[in-house]
Amino acid sequence: MEGKMEELARKEKLSKLAILDYIAAVSDYESELNQVKDLHHETELKLVVLEKTLAELLKKISPFGNRFEVVLGGLVLVVMVMAVFVMFK
């Protein structure tokens, strides 16, 4: 009978240790989850600052900031007009 009591006490102790281990694991998970949430929040704030900075820079650039595109578009337009004149002659 004493052996059964010791066995029950051992099982109860193991059960309590398992519960304690589970609680510790959940606590670690929640701690890591909070760290990830904090990092996400910091990243979002940095993204907002970056977007504002980019918007300010784009305001400073003139509408024809990339002159290469304007020149290329003009050349394409000239070639198309010349092609239309050649077709109608």
N, CA, C and O atoms as CSV, one atom per row, in Angstrom:
chain,resi,resn,atom,element,x,y,z
A,1,MET,N,N,0.815,-1.193,0.000
A,1,MET,CA,C,0.000,0.000,0.000
A,1,MET,C,C,0.865,1.266,0.000
A,1,MET,O,O,0.529,2.272,-0.625
A,2,GLU,N,N,1.963,1.183,0.706
A,2,GLU,CA,C,2.869,2.327,0.746
A,2,GLU,C,C,3.465,2.581,-0.639
A,2,GLU,O,O,3.692,3.732,-1.010
A,3,GLY,N,N,3.717,1.528,-1.397
A,3,GLY,CA,C,4.244,1.655,-2.759
A,3,GLY,C,C,3.253,2.373,-3.661
A,3,GLY,O,O,3.644,3.188,-4.497
A,4,LYS,N,N,1.959,2.070,-3.492
A,4,LYS,CA,C,0.936,2.742,-4.299
A,4,LYS,C,C,0.855,4.222,-3.944
A,4,LYS,O,O,0.662,5.068,-4.817
A,5,MET,N,N,1.004,4.529,-2.654
A,5,MET,CA,C,0.956,5.931,-2.219
A,5,MET,C,C,2.139,6.704,-2.810
A,5,MET,O,O,1.998,7.843,-3.255
A,6,GLU,N,N,3.304,6.056,-2.803
A,6,GLU,CA,C,4.484,6.701,-3.379
A,6,GLU,C,C,4.305,6.895,-4.885
A,6,GLU,O,O,4.685,7.927,-5.439
A,7,GLU,N,N,3.725,5.896,-5.534
A,7,GLU,CA,C,3.465,5.980,-6.981
A,7,GLU,C,C,2.485,7.109,-7.277
A,7,GLU,O,O,2.692,7.862,-8.228
A,8,LEU,N,N,1.428,7.242,-6.488
A,8,LEU,CA,C,0.459,8.328,-6.679
A,8,LEU,C,C,1.112,9.686,-6.430
A,8,LEU,O,O,0.861,10.642,-7.164
A,9,ALA,N,N,1.947,9.770,-5.398
A,9,ALA,CA,C,2.639,11.026,-5.097
A,9,ALA,C,C,3.584,11.389,-6.241
A,9,ALA,O,O,3.691,12.555,-6.619
A,10,ARG,N,N,4.272,10.379,-6.790
A,10,ARG,CA,C,5.184,10.623,-7.910
A,10,ARG,C,C,4.413,11.084,-9.143
A,10,ARG,O,O,4.845,12.009,-9.831
A,11,LYS,N,N,3.273,10.449,-9.430
A,11,LYS,CA,C,2.453,10.845,-10.580
A,11,LYS,C,C,1.912,12.260,-10.398
A,11,LYS,O,O,1.865,13.040,-11.349
A,12,GLU,N,N,1.505,12.586,-9.172
A,12,GLU,CA,C,0.993,13.927,-8.900
A,12,GLU,C,C,2.094,14.970,-9.091
A,12,GLU,O,O,1.860,16.041,-9.651
A,13,LYS,N,N,3.285,14.645,-8.622
A,13,LYS,CA,C,4.415,15.557,-8.770
A,13,LYS,C,C,4.760,15.747,-10.251
A,13,LYS,O,O,5.018,16.866,-10.693
A,14,LEU,N,N,4.763,14.640,-11.018
A,14,LEU,CA,C,5.036,14.735,-12.454
A,14,LEU,C,C,3.961,15.555,-13.162
A,14,LEU,O,O,4.259,16.332,-14.068
A,15,SER,N,N,2.720,15.376,-12.746
A,15,SER,CA,C,1.619,16.129,-13.338
A,15,SER,C,C,1.797,17.624,-13.076
A,15,SER,O,O,1.609,18.447,-13.971
A,16,LYS,N,N,2.161,17.962,-11.840
A,16,LYS,CA,C,2.374,19.371,-11.504
A,16,LYS,C,C,3.566,19.941,-12.270
A,16,LYS,O,O,3.528,21.088,-12.715
A,17,LEU,N,N,4.622,19.145,-12.425
A,17,LEU,CA,C,5.780,19.598,-13.196
A,17,LEU,C,C,5.418,19.812,-14.666
A,17,LEU,O,O,5.896,20.754,-15.297
A,18,ALA,N,N,4.572,18.934,-15.207
A,18,ALA,CA,C,4.139,19.080,-16.600
A,18,ALA,C,C,3.326,20.363,-16.769
A,18,ALA,O,O,3.486,21.087,-17.752
A,19,ILE,N,N,2.453,20.635,-15.798
A,19,ILE,CA,C,1.656,21.864,-15.857
A,19,ILE,C,C,2.570,23.085,-15.774
A,19,ILE,O,O,2.395,24.049,-16.519
A,20,LEU,N,N,3.537,23.038,-14.874
A,20,LEU,CA,C,4.482,24.140,-14.722
A,20,LEU,C,C,5.292,24.347,-16.002
A,20,LEU,O,O,5.534,25.484,-16.408
A,21,ASP,N,N,5.709,23.257,-16.631
A,21,ASP,CA,C,6.454,23.337,-17.886
A,21,ASP,C,C,5.596,23.963,-18.983
A,21,ASP,O,O,6.080,24.784,-19.763
A,22,TYR,N,N,4.323,23.575,-19.041
A,22,TYR,CA,C,3.401,24.129,-20.035
A,22,TYR,C,C,3.227,25.631,-19.818
A,22,TYR,O,O,3.255,26.408,-20.773
A,23,ILE,N,N,3.047,26.035,-18.566
A,23,ILE,CA,C,2.871,27.456,-18.259
A,23,ILE,C,C,4.121,28.241,-18.644
A,23,ILE,O,O,4.020,29.345,-19.179
A,24,ALA,N,N,5.288,27.682,-18.377
A,24,ALA,CA,C,6.540,28.350,-18.742
A,24,ALA,C,C,6.655,28.482,-20.258
A,24,ALA,O,O,7.098,29.515,-20.760
A,25,ALA,N,N,6.257,27.441,-20.989
A,25,ALA,CA,C,6.328,27.482,-22.453
A,25,ALA,C,C,5.376,28.535,-23.005
A,25,ALA,O,O,5.730,29.276,-23.922
A,26,VAL,N,N,4.170,28.603,-22.450
A,26,VAL,CA,C,3.199,29.601,-22.904
A,26,VAL,C,C,3.719,31.003,-22.602
A,26,VAL,O,O,3.572,31.916,-23.415
A,27,SER,N,N,4.319,31.166,-21.447
A,27,SER,CA,C,4.875,32.470,-21.075
A,27,SER,C,C,5.989,32.870,-22.040
A,27,SER,O,O,6.055,34.025,-22.461
A,28,ASP,N,N,6.864,31.929,-22.395
A,28,ASP,CA,C,7.930,32.210,-23.366
A,28,ASP,C,C,7.342,32.583,-24.723
A,28,ASP,O,O,7.817,33.509,-25.379
A,29,TYR,N,N,6.301,31.852,-25.140
A,29,TYR,CA,C,5.654,32.124,-26.422
A,29,TYR,C,C,5.055,33.529,-26.417
A,29,TYR,O,O,5.216,34.279,-27.379
A,30,GLU,N,N,4.364,33.881,-25.333
A,30,GLU,CA,C,3.764,35.212,-25.252
A,30,GLU,C,C,4.836,36.295,-25.251
A,30,GLU,O,O,4.652,37.356,-25.848
A,31,SER,N,N,5.941,36.032,-24.590
A,31,SER,CA,C,7.049,36.991,-24.559
A,31,SER,C,C,7.613,37.197,-25.962
A,31,SER,O,O,7.836,38.333,-26.378
A,32,GLU,N,N,7.842,36.118,-26.684
A,32,GLU,CA,C,8.362,36.217,-28.053
A,32,GLU,C,C,7.347,36.882,-28.971
A,32,GLU,O,O,7.713,37.666,-29.847
A,33,LEU,N,N,6.070,36.568,-28.771
A,33,LEU,CA,C,5.021,37.178,-29.583
A,33,LEU,C,C,4.988,38.688,-29.361
A,33,LEU,O,O,4.833,39.454,-30.313
A,34,ASN,N,N,5.129,39.111,-28.127
A,34,ASN,CA,C,5.164,40.546,-27.837
A,34,ASN,C,C,6.372,41.212,-28.481
A,34,ASN,O,O,6.272,42.341,-28.961
A,35,GLN,N,N,7.505,40.532,-28.495
A,35,GLN,CA,C,8.694,41.086,-29.156
A,35,GLN,C,C,8.454,41.250,-30.653
A,35,GLN,O,O,8.837,42.260,-31.243
A,36,VAL,N,N,7.821,40.256,-31.260
A,36,VAL,CA,C,7.528,40.329,-32.696
A,36,VAL,C,C,6.556,41.471,-32.976
A,36,VAL,O,O,6.717,42.204,-33.951
A,37,LYS,N,N,5.547,41.621,-32.117
A,37,LYS,CA,C,4.589,42.716,-32.293
A,37,LYS,C,C,5.284,44.067,-32.167
A,37,LYS,O,O,4.988,44.990,-32.926
A,38,ASP,N,N,6.207,44.189,-31.210
A,38,ASP,CA,C,6.948,45.439,-31.047
A,38,ASP,C,C,7.795,45.734,-32.279
A,38,ASP,O,O,7.840,46.872,-32.746
A,39,LEU,N,N,8.467,44.712,-32.806
A,39,LEU,CA,C,9.281,44.895,-34.014
A,39,LEU,C,C,8.413,45.293,-35.203
A,39,LEU,O,O,8.802,46.137,-36.011
A,40,HIS,N,N,7.241,44.682,-35.304
A,40,HIS,CA,C,6.318,45.009,-36.391
A,40,HIS,C,C,5.883,46.472,-36.284
A,40,HIS,O,O,5.841,47.194,-37.280
A,41,HIS,N,N,5.565,46.892,-35.068
A,41,HIS,CA,C,5.140,48.275,-34.856
A,41,HIS,C,C,6.265,49.246,-35.220
A,41,HIS,O,O,6.022,50.253,-35.885
A,42,GLU,N,N,7.482,48.952,-34.791
A,42,GLU,CA,C,8.629,49.805,-35.123
A,42,GLU,C,C,8.836,49.870,-36.633
A,42,GLU,O,O,9.123,50.934,-37.181
A,43,THR,N,N,8.689,48.731,-37.300
A,43,THR,CA,C,8.852,48.690,-38.756
A,43,THR,C,C,7.781,49.530,-39.444
A,43,THR,O,O,8.067,50.240,-40.409
A,44,GLU,N,N,6.549,49.447,-38.947
A,44,GLU,CA,C,5.469,50.247,-39.522
A,44,GLU,C,C,5.760,51.740,-39.365
A,44,GLU,O,O,5.535,52.519,-40.291
A,45,LEU,N,N,6.259,52.134,-38.196
A,45,LEU,CA,C,6.593,53.543,-37.975
A,45,LEU,C,C,7.702,53.994,-38.920
A,45,LEU,O,O,7.639,55.091,-39.475
A,46,LYS,N,N,8.711,53.156,-39.104
A,46,LYS,CA,C,9.802,53.494,-40.020
A,46,LYS,C,C,9.289,53.609,-41.449
A,46,LYS,O,O,9.741,54.467,-42.207
A,47,LEU,N,N,8.351,52.750,-41.816
A,47,LEU,CA,C,7.776,52.794,-43.159
A,47,LEU,C,C,7.003,54.091,-43.376
A,47,LEU,O,O,7.076,54.684,-44.452
A,48,VAL,N,N,6.269,54.529,-42.369
A,48,VAL,CA,C,5.529,55.791,-42.477
A,48,VAL,C,C,6.492,56.957,-42.666
A,48,VAL,O,O,6.257,57.834,-43.497
A,49,VAL,N,N,7.573,56.965,-41.894
A,49,VAL,CA,C,8.572,58.034,-42.027
A,49,VAL,C,C,9.195,57.997,-43.420
A,49,VAL,O,O,9.396,59.043,-44.038
A,50,LEU,N,N,9.498,56.804,-43.912
A,50,LEU,CA,C,10.084,56.666,-45.249
A,50,LEU,C,C,9.123,57.161,-46.326
A,50,LEU,O,O,9.541,57.840,-47.264
A,51,GLU,N,N,7.841,56.826,-46.199
A,51,GLU,CA,C,6.857,57.281,-47.178
A,51,GLU,C,C,6.740,58.802,-47.171
A,51,GLU,O,O,6.633,59.420,-48.231
A,52,LYS,N,N,6.759,59.410,-45.985
A,52,LYS,CA,C,6.689,60.872,-45.907
A,52,LYS,C,C,7.918,61.508,-46.548
A,52,LYS,O,O,7.806,62.493,-47.277
A,53,THR,N,N,9.082,60.941,-46.274
A,53,THR,CA,C,10.316,61.469,-46.852
A,53,THR,C,C,10.290,61.359,-48.370
A,53,THR,O,O,10.683,62.289,-49.074
A,54,LEU,N,N,9.827,60.224,-48.868
A,54,LEU,CA,C,9.736,60.031,-50.312
A,54,LEU,C,C,8.753,61.012,-50.933
A,54,LEU,O,O,9.021,61.558,-52.004
A,55,ALA,N,N,7.631,61.240,-50.284
A,55,ALA,CA,C,6.650,62.194,-50.804
A,55,ALA,C,C,7.242,63.599,-50.867
A,55,ALA,O,O,7.015,64.328,-51.832
A,56,GLU,N,N,8.002,63.981,-49.838
A,56,GLU,CA,C,8.638,65.302,-49.845
A,56,GLU,C,C,9.665,65.415,-50.969
A,56,GLU,O,O,9.756,66.450,-51.628
A,57,LEU,N,N,10.432,64.356,-51.185
A,57,LEU,CA,C,11.425,64.382,-52.262
A,57,LEU,C,C,10.757,64.472,-53.628
A,57,LEU,O,O,11.243,65.178,-54.511
A,58,LEU,N,N,9.653,63.765,-53.804
A,58,LEU,CA,C,8.958,63.808,-55.089
A,58,LEU,C,C,8.364,65.184,-55.357
A,58,LEU,O,O,8.260,65.604,-56.509
A,59,LYS,N,N,7.970,65.890,-54.289
A,59,LYS,CA,C,7.446,67.245,-54.474
A,59,LYS,C,C,8.537,68.185,-54.972
A,59,LYS,O,O,8.264,69.105,-55.743
A,60,LYS,N,N,9.773,67.954,-54.532
A,60,LYS,CA,C,10.886,68.818,-54.913
A,60,LYS,C,C,11.312,68.605,-56.363
A,60,LYS,O,O,11.838,69.516,-57.002
A,61,ILE,N,N,11.083,67.399,-56.878
A,61,ILE,CA,C,11.493,67.087,-58.251
A,61,ILE,C,C,10.467,67.680,-59.213
A,61,ILE,O,O,9.260,67.561,-59.001
A,62,SER,N,N,10.961,68.319,-60.270
A,62,SER,CA,C,10.059,68.914,-61.253
A,62,SER,C,C,9.310,67.820,-62.004
A,62,SER,O,O,9.733,66.664,-61.998
A,63,PRO,N,N,8.195,68.174,-62.653
A,63,PRO,CA,C,7.439,67.159,-63.399
A,63,PRO,C,C,8.256,66.496,-64.505
A,63,PRO,O,O,7.976,65.365,-64.902
A,64,PHE,N,N,9.256,67.203,-64.993
A,64,PHE,CA,C,10.115,66.631,-66.022
A,64,PHE,C,C,11.466,66.288,-65.421
A,64,PHE,O,O,12.504,66.575,-66.016
A,65,GLY,N,N,11.458,65.691,-64.273
A,65,GLY,CA,C,12.686,65.342,-63.566
A,65,GLY,C,C,13.524,64.344,-64.331
A,65,GLY,O,O,14.753,64.412,-64.305
A,66,ASN,N,N,12.883,63.430,-65.004
A,66,ASN,CA,C,13.619,62.437,-65.767
A,66,ASN,C,C,13.568,62.843,-67.235
A,66,ASN,O,O,12.696,62.400,-67.982
A,67,ARG,N,N,14.480,63.661,-67.626
A,67,ARG,CA,C,14.479,64.234,-68.973
A,67,ARG,C,C,14.666,63.170,-70.061
A,67,ARG,O,O,14.226,63.356,-71.195
A,68,PHE,N,N,15.305,62.076,-69.719
A,68,PHE,CA,C,15.505,61.015,-70.698
A,68,PHE,C,C,14.162,60.499,-71.204
A,68,PHE,O,O,13.994,60.282,-72.404
A,69,GLU,N,N,13.217,60.302,-70.307
A,69,GLU,CA,C,11.902,59.808,-70.715
A,69,GLU,C,C,11.187,60.813,-71.611
A,69,GLU,O,O,10.521,60.424,-72.570
A,70,VAL,N,N,11.320,62.098,-71.309
A,70,VAL,CA,C,10.673,63.127,-72.121
A,70,VAL,C,C,11.280,63.154,-73.520
A,70,VAL,O,O,10.555,63.228,-74.512
A,71,VAL,N,N,12.599,63.095,-73.601
A,71,VAL,CA,C,13.275,63.107,-74.906
A,71,VAL,C,C,12.898,61.868,-75.704
A,71,VAL,O,O,12.609,61.958,-76.897
A,72,LEU,N,N,12.901,60.724,-75.057
A,72,LEU,CA,C,12.550,59.484,-75.748
A,72,LEU,C,C,11.107,59.524,-76.235
A,72,LEU,O,O,10.820,59.107,-77.357
A,73,GLY,N,N,10.207,60.015,-75.412
A,73,GLY,CA,C,8.805,60.141,-75.825
A,73,GLY,C,C,8.653,61.079,-77.003
A,73,GLY,O,O,7.871,60.817,-77.917
A,74,GLY,N,N,9.403,62.177,-76.984
A,74,GLY,CA,C,9.356,63.122,-78.106
A,74,GLY,C,C,9.863,62.497,-79.388
A,74,GLY,O,O,9.277,62.695,-80.452
A,75,LEU,N,N,10.950,61.742,-79.298
A,75,LEU,CA,C,11.488,61.078,-80.491
A,75,LEU,C,C,10.497,60.060,-81.051
A,75,LEU,O,O,10.318,59.969,-82.266
A,76,VAL,N,N,9.864,59.307,-80.183
A,76,VAL,CA,C,8.867,58.329,-80.642
A,76,VAL,C,C,7.716,59.048,-81.331
A,76,VAL,O,O,7.224,58.589,-82.363
A,77,LEU,N,N,7.285,60.168,-80.770
A,77,LEU,CA,C,6.202,60.937,-81.379
A,77,LEU,C,C,6.606,61.455,-82.760
A,77,LEU,O,O,5.809,61.399,-83.696
A,78,VAL,N,N,7.826,61.955,-82.896
A,78,VAL,CA,C,8.313,62.457,-84.191
A,78,VAL,C,C,8.357,61.325,-85.209
A,78,VAL,O,O,7.952,61.512,-86.356
A,79,VAL,N,N,8.840,60.158,-84.808
A,79,VAL,CA,C,8.909,59.015,-85.727
A,79,VAL,C,C,7.505,58.598,-86.155
A,79,VAL,O,O,7.290,58.259,-87.319
A,80,MET,N,N,6.558,58.620,-85.237
A,80,MET,CA,C,5.183,58.240,-85.592
A,80,MET,C,C,4.578,59.240,-86.566
A,80,MET,O,O,3.905,58.843,-87.517
A,81,VAL,N,N,4.806,60.529,-86.344
A,81,VAL,CA,C,4.281,61.555,-87.259
A,81,VAL,C,C,4.914,61.400,-88.636
A,81,VAL,O,O,4.227,61.512,-89.652
A,82,MET,N,N,6.212,61.144,-88.675
A,82,MET,CA,C,6.885,60.938,-89.965
A,82,MET,C,C,6.322,59.703,-90.670
A,82,MET,O,O,6.146,59.714,-91.888
A,83,ALA,N,N,6.041,58.646,-89.918
A,83,ALA,CA,C,5.488,57.430,-90.525
A,83,ALA,C,C,4.109,57.702,-91.111
A,83,ALA,O,O,3.777,57.176,-92.174
A,84,VAL,N,N,3.303,58.513,-90.435
A,84,VAL,CA,C,1.970,58.849,-90.954
A,84,VAL,C,C,2.104,59.643,-92.248
A,84,VAL,O,O,1.372,59.381,-93.203
A,85,PHE,N,N,3.027,60.613,-92.303
A,85,PHE,CA,C,3.224,61.388,-93.526
A,85,PHE,C,C,3.696,60.505,-94.674
A,85,PHE,O,O,3.266,60.684,-95.814
A,86,VAL,N,N,4.575,59.554,-94.381
A,86,VAL,CA,C,5.085,58.668,-95.427
A,86,VAL,C,C,3.965,57.773,-95.945
A,86,VAL,O,O,3.897,57.494,-97.142
A,87,MET,N,N,3.080,57.318,-95.046
A,87,MET,CA,C,1.982,56.437,-95.482
A,87,MET,C,C,1.003,57.172,-96.392
A,87,MET,O,O,0.461,56.566,-97.316
A,88,PHE,N,N,0.763,58.460,-96.155
A,88,PHE,CA,C,-0.219,59.193,-96.950
A,88,PHE,C,C,0.362,59.786,-98.223
A,88,PHE,O,O,-0.390,60.383,-98.994
A,89,LYS,N,N,1.631,59.659,-98.482
A,89,LYS,CA,C,2.222,60.196,-99.711
A,89,LYS,C,C,2.150,59.232,-100.827
A,89,LYS,O,O,2.605,59.531,-101.931
